[in-house]
Amino acid sequence: MIVHLIDGTYELFRHFYGLRRFHKTDPPFGAVAGVLGTIVKMIEDGATHIGVATDHVIESFRNELWAGYKTGAGIDRALRAQFHPLEDALAAMGIVVWPMIEFEADDALAAAAHLAARDKKVEKVCIWTPDKDLGQCVVGDRVVQIDRRKNEIRDADGVRAKFGVAPEFIPDYLAMVGDSADGYPGLPGFGPKTVAKLINQHGHIEDFPTSLLSDTNRELALLFKNLATLRTDAPLDSPTNGETRTVSKLRWRGATQRFEATAEKIGTPRLAERARAALST
């Protein structure tokens, strides 16, 4: 089987700004409809095991570790208003959804990928997000990252080609070069090529010689590495399916009875019809 793990927050942003860019409008549930339509298309194309992670709130435990870490400040109100309706609509559609509060959607994706990779029946795990930090979850060509916007599949060789380091060193890499999307700056004077070279020479930050990092820089780098490290032990609690302990829980078995009303509410009644047709094939 192939397991598909989707970054629901990213998909919501992608559809929201896609609508705004091309249609100059903000339909109340336009982005929600876009995400659901994308997932229905995946099912029509043969996807059977799907899980979606969302940020129920933007803030997480990482905000307590670094004051500058990303928050929900500045998110467009029309977009924010669709966060929770997306989770409700996914549940009505029968999709396992993990709305994260203390942790982030990326942590849920990492935890689900870790769970799926341990199952011998799983042939491949596809993580649908372009986020740099998810590169650390890639394993060979069995656990891969898919960038839908660029139409790229990134296996371990792809991670090395993009960042210059193997997947297991992505937290070290991001700690030193920084991640503006997440709100931590990295270390001054360390560019991507230099950092990749140092990691390939010395390994993890903890193994860097003292001649390379002062005590202050090492302490800061380790803090940023903690921010960049995804938690594979994050809880995978679904509002409708309880805790996800086995991959079998990710199998899509059809929409709930209330999905037709949900599809009508968000303005895409044909989604329910397509979902029924997909289940019968």
Secondary structure by P-SEA (a helix, b strand, c coil): cbbbbbaaaaaaaaaaaaaaacccccccaaaaaaaaaaaaaaaaacccbbbbbbccccccccccccccccccccccaaaaaaaaaaaaaaaaacccccccccccaaaaaaaaaaaaaacccccbbbbcccccccccccccccbbbbcccccccccaaaaaaaccccccaaaaaaaacccccccccccccccaaaaaaaaaacccccccccccccaaaaaaaaaaaaaacccccccccccccccccccccccccccccaaaaaaaaacccaaaaaaaaaaac
